[in-house]
Amino acid sequence: MMEERVYLSILFRVSSLLLLSLTALAQNITTTVSGMHNDIHIDQIGSGNFLMVSIQGDMNHLETTQENQQNGPNFLNATIDGSSNQVDVLQENGSNMATINIDGSGNDADIVQRGDGSHILNLELDGDDHITSITQEDDGNHSALVRLNNTGGPWNFNLVQSGSSNDMFNSDNATVNGNCYSSLGCNMTVYNND
């Protein structure tokens, strides 16, 4: 019988550290953070990794690693409401799926999905002055649906898809949409190599 662990945490603090490092099968983590200057580090190593994160506040740092040891998927659902937040995501091995919604200004998102299996990202950024770097690499299908919505400030977007299988970018089921309303301009770089 598969071992299943469920973790729930709620943090309403300023300048705090939430550190979870778990190795197990079927890990389910749900965490809510409300406040400023919080560091949230969550590592999941095992099979069937599921993480749901909700952050409300400014200048928070979310760093998460999901590493598959068997055939289960890695799944991340993150909602960030605030400004000047840093989001670092690493998903490795097996199917990697991430849905990330960020609302605020001056947020940075670095997302890496790699290893064998499909890599699927659904990312929406609302606000100004975002910096986003996405890497989807190795074997498997790569799919990125990205929406960049701003109200006046520039954004900087970088997407790299590489591997030995099909990459899906600007096709029927994977797109990048963004409007730039800044007189300074916005930067979009897309590298697709199979």
N, C-alpha and C positions, 0 to 999 in steps of 0.2 A: 504494500500500500504506500502511495506517495505521501511524503511528509509535507504538510502545508502550514505555513506560518502567516499570520495576519498581524500587522503592526499599525497602530494609529497614534499619531502625536499631534498636539496642538501647542504652539508656542506663541505667546503674546508678550514679547520682550523687546528691548532695545539693546543692541550690542551683545548678542548672545551667540552661542555656538550649539548647533544641533548636529551630532555626528552619529551616523548609523553605518555599521559595516556588518553585513550579514552573508552567511554562506548556508544555503539550504535549498530544498526543492520547493517550488510553488510559493515564492515570496510575494506577499501582497502588502504594500506600504501605502498608507494615506497620511499626509501631513499637511497642516495648515499653519502658516507663519504670518503674524501680523506685527509690524513694527519696522524699525530702521536699523541699519548696520548689523544685520544678522548674517552669520555664515552657516549655510546648510550643506553638509557633505553626506551623501548617501551612496554607499556601494552595495550592489547586489551581485553576488556570484553564486550561480546555481542554474536552475532550469525553471522556466515559467516565471520570469521576473516581471512584476507589475508595480508601477509607482505612480501615484497620483499626488501632485504637489499644488498647493494654492498659496501664493505669497501676496500680501497686501502691504505696501510700504516702499520706501525709497532706500537706495544704497545697500541692497541686500545682495548676497552672493550665493547662488545655487550651483553646486558641483555634484554631478551624479554620474556613476559608472554602473552599467548593467552588462554583465558578462555571462554568457550562456555556457554551461558546462555540458549540456546535453542538447536535445532537440527542441526544447520549449522556446517560445518567443520572448523577446524583450519588449515591454510596452511601457511607454511614458506618456502621461497626460499632465502638462504643467500650465497653470494660469498665473500670470504675474501682472499685478495692477500697481504701478508705481514708476518712478523715474530713477535713472542712474543705477539700474540693477545689472548684474553680471550673471549670465547663464552659461554654464559649461556642461555639455552632455556628451558622454561616450557610450555607445551601444556596440557590443561586439558579439559576433558569432550567432548563428541561427537567424530567424526572421527578426528584424528590428523595425519597430513602429513607434513614431513619436508624433504627438499633437501638442503644439506649443502656441499659446496665445499670450502676447505681451501688449499691454496698454500703458502708455506713458512716454516719456521722452528721455533720450540719451541712454538707452538700454543697449547692451552688448550681448549677442548670442553666438556661441561657438558650438557647433553640433557636428559630431563625427559618428557615422554609422559604417561599420566595416566587418569583414569576415564573410564566410559563406552564408547565403540566404538572402532573401529580399530585404531591401532597405526602403522604408516608406516614411516620408516626412510631410506633415501638414503644419505649416508655420504661418501665423498671422501677427504682424507688427503694426500697431496703431500708435501714431505720435511722430515726433521729429528726432533727427540726429541719431538714428540707430546705426550700429555696426553689426553686420551679420556675416559669419563665415560658416559654410556648410560643406562637409566632405562626405560623399557616399562612395565607398570603394570596395574592391574585391569582387568575388563571384556573386551572381544573383542579380535580380532586377532592381534598378534604382528608380525611385519615383519621388519627385519633390513638387508639392503644391504650396506656393508661397504667395502671400498677399502683403504688400507694403503700402500702408495708408498713412499719409502725413498731412499736416496742415500748414507747412511753410518751411520747415528746416530740411536740410539735406539728409540723405542716407547713403550708406556704403554697403553694398551687397556682393558677396563672393560665393559662387557655387562650383564645386569640383565633383564630377561624377566620372569614375574610372573603374574598369574591371574587364572581365572577359565575356560578359553577357549583355543583354539589352539594357540600354539606358533610356529612360523616358523623360524628356524635357521638352516643354512646349508642344506636347502632343495632346490627344483627346483627354487623357486622364492625368496629365501633369503640366502645370503652368507656373509661371512667375508673373505676377501683376504688380505694377508699381507706378505711381504718379509722382513726379518730382515738381514741387512748387517752389523750389529754392533758386534764387538768382545765381547762387554759387554752383548749382548743378548737383547731380547725384551720380554715384558710381555703381555700375553693375558689371560684374565679370562672371562669365560662365565658361567653364572648361569641361568638355565632354570627350572622353577618350576610351575607346574599346579596342 
